[in-house]
Structures are given as structure tokens and as C-alpha cells.
Amino acid sequence: MPDASTAPLVLGIETSCDETGVALVRGDQLLVDAVASSMDEHARFGGIIPEVASRAHLEAMVPTIERALGTADVDLSEVDAIAVTAGPGLVGPLTIGASAAKSLALALNKPLYGVNHVVGHAAVDALVDGPFPERFMALVVSGGHSSLLLVDDIATDVTELGSTLDDAAGEAFDKVGRLLGLPYPGGPHIDRLAREGDPRAIRFPRGLTAAKDQEKHAYDFSFSGLKTAVARWVETRRDAGEEIPLNDVAASFAEAVADVLTAKTIAACHRHGVDTLVVGGGFSANSQLREMAAARCAAEGITVRIPPIRYCTDNGAMIAALGSAVVAAGVAPSRLDIGVDSSMPLTTVTV
């Protein structure tokens, strides 16, 4: 990453889901990170409504850009490059962000870089913990993704070792939260309850950890069966008229998810000779995952890097950080007619 005083100033725009994120990064220095969220508008639906999110992005885009520029005391003409999330994500929201970025690039005559949202969740850690080692492992876990990445260069060389085959970790938390009658999104509420419960009270299954799964799915994740197991456990007790120990259910469920995520990730680190792990994505805010990753990595001699919670959820800083790395690596800019890709491969860092 170039020296912050001479590095290009990159404007990052993130709109893959329900947060409108705009940030400015110079080298490895974050100047500003402005976010406008439409989460409250989705809560009554119990999930993200793409049309509602798209409209919210449209309304928030210009004010958020203006707020970011004003906070950083930067004029739009000073921006050297524009990075935007091109995928994966929801098509409508992605299109709003890409359209704004293209308009700015065209009007300012500045290079445009369409970058990968999931890789951005790993890239943002450089703004917090400094330059990455030559090779590291990244575990990106969120409402839509649970991915294990081997990173040889954050800008040009990312290999996907494994991913979720069904529900992502954050998605499973939201669904179990709904099952337990908790408000949307369920993740923070389950995390809160889990702190007061016994993680060993109920032995819920660990998906894709049996010996028969190791050859084909050593680094893949599956949380659908776990979600079903929780549902059956709760239904059995409700049918019997028994009280549901919410704290213990939450703690045991969260323990099962964190156990699988950390065990598979550490195994991948050993197999590929990696001694640094970066954890990112909205679900990396989960306290049990953070604690288990820290403890297990310390025991295995692996350095674990998890950015502060404000950088775990979707934000413009992650896109500006990846954009800055891409510019520094000399990657060619994207064409102005790039499309968005809701299922962009994680090996594609830029389009």
C-alpha cells in the first residue's frame, strides 16, 4: 500500500444490500466513512425487501456523498479514482450504486473500479491493522455469505476454498431468531441471549464435519440442518407444554455455528501453511465467534485479525480500501459499461 501522503484518493461506494456506504481512503488511511441504513424500513417485513432498499439507496446516495466529502473537507475534484461494489449482492441496490459511480467517473473523468463486495470485507482490515502478510486466510461471514478465502494478493489473487452450501451463518441466525420470536434482525438478539446461556446445554449438530464429508466438503459450510435441529428441539418442548430456555438455546446454537466456522478455518490455515487469519463480514460481530476464534487461533499459533464492529457490517470503507489496493497494484480500470453481478465469483476481485 503506498504512503498515505502520496497515494491516490479513492472514493468507495457500497450498495449491495440495505446500507448506503460512501468512504474516502488514501493509501491505508481512512479519511471518512459515511453510512445511511434503511434497516428500520425492512424490520416490519422480517427481511430485506430489494425494492425498498433500492429506493432508499436512490434517496440517500447524493446526501451521503455530500456528507462524506464535507466531513473529510475534500472537494469532489480531488478524488483520483472511484470504486464501487459490482457484486455479489441484490441486483437493484447494486445497480443504484453502480449508476452513481459511473456518473461520477464520467463527469470527473476519473477511472472506475467495479470490485467484489465479499473481498472488500477482508480488505477493510488493512485500514485497521495495517498491511497484510504475503499470504493469509480470510473468513468472511455475513447474512448472505460464509466464505473461506486463501489470499495471496488482496487485489489480484484470491482463491475460494469453501463456502456455504445452503444458509449463510447470519441468515441462519435470523431464521432461528424468528423461530424464537425475536425481532429482526435476529443475530444481535441471539448474541445477547447467548451471553447469559450455557453453550453446552444442548448438543446441536455440526454440519459437514463427519468423516465422509472431509474429502469433498472439508472447507464448505452448511447451517440448514442445524437450523432444522433447533426448530425440532423447540417444537418438541412447546408441544409438551414446556418452557423454552431461550438463553440456553441461543448459546448452544451460537456455539455450534462458531465451532464449525473456526474448526474448518483453522484446519485450512494449517493445510495451506498460513499463520494469519482475517475475519470479516457482518456476522464477525458475533461475540462467540470472536472469542472462539481468538482463543483457538492463539492455541494454534495463528494471528487473528478482526476489525472493529463498525467495519464488519456493510460500509463504504471496505470498498474504498479494496479500490485503493487495486489502484496500487496497477490493475486496469473497469469499463464504464460494466454490469452488476448478484452472484459474482469470489475469485473475481474486479470487473
N, C-alpha and C positions, 0 to 999 in steps of 0.2 A: 504494500500500500504506500503510495507516495506521501512525502511530507505534506502536512495539512496546509502549510502556508503557500505552497505552490501547486497543489493538486487541483484538478478541475472541480468546479462547484456543480454538484449533481442534485437535481430536483427529482424526488421519488413520489410516485402516485400509486396508491393501493386501493382497489375497489373490488376485491374478489368475492366479498360476501356482504356484510352489513356495516362495516366501518369504512368511512372515507378518510384515508390517511394521506397526508402530504408532509414531506420532510425535506430538509436540505442537509447534505453531507459533503464535506470537503476532506478527501483522503479518509482518515479514520476518525474524523471529528464531526460529531453531530451538532449542527447549529440550531435546529429546531425540529420538533416532531409534533404536528398538529393533527388531531383526530376528531372526527364527528361521527357519532354512533347512532344508528337507528334501532338499536336493540329494544328499546321500550316499545316501539311500534309493532314489534313482532311477538312480544310476550303474550299478548292475548290470543294469538294463534297457536302458541305452543311450539313454534318453529319459525325458521326464516321463510318469508314469502318473497320470491325473487322480484316480482313486480313492485312490491312495496319498497324493497331495498334499492331497486333501480331508480325509482322516483326520488328517494331520499338522497342518493348519490348526486343526482342531477341538481337538486336544490342546494346541496351542501358544497359542491365542488368549488365554485368560484369563491364563496366566503372562506372556505378552508385554505385555499391557496393564498388568498389575501392575508389571512391571519398568520400563516406561516411566514410569509415574506415580511410582514410588519414586525413580528416578534424577533426575527433574525436581523432586522434592519437591512434587508437586502432588496435591491431592485431586480425586477424580472430580467432586465437586460444583462445582469451579471451572471446569470445561470449559463453554464457551459454545456450541459447535457441533460437530457430528460429520460428517466427510467420509469417504466410503468409495468404493472402486473399484466401479463398476457395470458396467464393461466397457471395452474388449473383454478377453477372456481365456477361461479354461476355466470352463465353467458350474458345475461342482461347487465348486471353490475360490472362485469369485466369490460363490456362494450362502452359503458359510460366513461370509465377511466381511460380506456384506450383512445376514445374520441377526444377527450380533453388533452391528453398527452400529444396526440398527433397535431391538434390545432396549435398548441404551444410550440412544438418543434417547427412547424411550418411558418408560423408568424415570426418566430425569433430566429429562424434559420439555424437551428441547433440540432445536433444528432439525437436520434431517438433510439432507445434500447428497450425492447419488449423482453421482460425477464420472468423467471419462474418463481411463483409465489412460495412454493414449498422450500426451495433452495434459499429463498430470502429469509425464511425463519431461522436458518442456520447462519447465514451471512451476518445478521444483525449483531451477533455476539462479538464480532470484531470491533464494534463501536464501544463495547463494554470492557472486554478482557484483552484487547489488543490483537496483533497479527496471529493468524492461525499457523500451526506447525505444517510441515510439508505434507503430511497425511494425517487425517483424523476421521473419526466416525461421527455421524450426525444422526440423532434420533429425533425426528420431527413428528410430534403427536398433537392432534387437534380434533375439532369436531368432524372434519372431513377426511383427515389423513392420519395414518400411523405408518411411517416410513422409516426404513433404516438405510442410510446412505454412507457409502465409502467415498470420501472426498480427497482427491489428490490435488485439485485446484478448484477453489470455490467458483471461479469464473469460467472454467473451461472443461473440467474433468470430474464429473460426478457419476458414480455407479450406484444404481439401486440394488441393494442386496435383498430386500424384503419389504413387504407392505401388508396392509390388512386385506383379507380375502372377503370380508363382509363389513361389519360395523367397525368404524374407527373408534379409538378409545373414548374421545369426547362425545361421540354420538351415542355410544353405549351408556355413558353416564347420564346423558339427557333422557334416554329411554327408561333407564332404571329410576331416575328421578321422577318421571311421570308416573311410573308404576307405584312409587311410594307416596304419590300425592304431593310432591314438592313443586314449587314454582319453576317456570322456565327462565333461564337455562338451569338444568339440574346439577351440573358439575359443581359449582361453588357451594350449593346446599348440601350435597353429599359429602363434600370435603369437610364442611363444618361439622356435620353429624359424626363423621368418621373419627374425628379427633377425640370424641367422647366415648367411642365404642371399643370393643375388643376385636381386633383383626383376626383372632384365632377362634372366635366363637362359632363360625360356620365355615366349613371347608368347601368352598365353591370350586368348580373345575378350572383348570388352566388349559386353554385351548392350544392345540398344535404343539404340545410338549411331550406327547407319547413317543416311544422309540420308533414307531412306524412312521412318524411324521418328520423325523430328523433328516432324512435324505432329500425329500422334495420340498419341505417347508421349514427348514431349520431357522430361517430368519423372517418368516411370514407370521402374521398375527391373525387371530380370529376371536372375536368377542361376542358373536351372536349366540353361541352355545352357553356362555356364561350368563348373558342377559336372560336367556330362557330358564336357566337353572335358578336364578334369583326369582323370576316370576313364579315358577312352580313352588318354590320354598314358601314364598309369601302367600300364594293362593291356598296351599295346604293348611296353613295356620289360620288364615281367615275363614276357611270353610269349617275349621274345627272351633271357631269362636275364640281363638287365642289372640292375645295382644301381639302386635308386631314390634320387636325391639329394633326400632329404626336405627339407632346408633350402631348396634352390632351388625345389622345387615349392611349398612353403609360402609363400615370399617372392613368387614370381610370381603365385600365386593371390591372396594378400592385396593385392598391388599392383593387380591387375585390379579387385577389389572397391572399394578405396579410390579408384581412378581414376574409376570411373563415379559413385560417390556424390558425390565432390567436384566433378567437372566439371558434372554436372547441377544441383547445388545452387548453384554459383556463377553458372551461366547464369540460373537462376531469380532470384537476387538482382539481377542486372543488369537483367533484363527488368522486374522489378517495382519497381525503384528502391530497393532495400533495402541498407543498409550494415552490418547486424548479423545475424550468424548464431549461433543456439544449437544445439548438437549434444547429443543426449541418448539414453538407452536403453542397454541392456547392451552392445551392440556398440561404443558410443562409447568403451569402454575399450581398444579395439584400438589399438596403438601406431602402426601405419602410417596409419590413418585420422586420428588426432590430429596426427601430424606433417605429413601431406599437406594436411589442412585448414588448419593454421596457416600453412604456407608459401604455399599458393595464395591464401588469403584476404589475407595480408599483401601479396602482389604485386598484388592486385586492389583494395586499399583497403577491405577488408571486415573489420570487427571480429568475431572469432570467440570465442564463449564456450562452454567445455566444462567442466562441473563435475568435481570430483574423482571418481575411480573409485567410491568408496563410494556416491555418489549416482547413478551410472549404472545399476547393477543395480536391480531392483525393491526399493522401500523405502517405509515409511510417510511419510517426509518429503515425497516428491513429491505424495502425496495431500493431506497437511495443507497444503502450500504452495498447491496449486490450490484447496483448500477455503477457505483464508484469502483468496485473491484473489476468489473467488466471493462470499464474505460481504461483502468490502469494496466490491464492485461493486453490492451491493444485489439480487442475484439471489434470487428466491423459493426457499424451501426445497423439497426433494423431498417427495413424499407417503410415508407410512410403508409403503404397499403397492407401492412401486416394485419392478420385477423387475430381473434382471440380463440383459445382452445380450452374448453372446460375440462378436458382430460389430458392436458399437456404431459408428456412423459417427463419423469424427474431427471432423466439424463439430458434433457434439453434445457440448458441454462438460459439461453437467449434465442429469440426467433428473428 
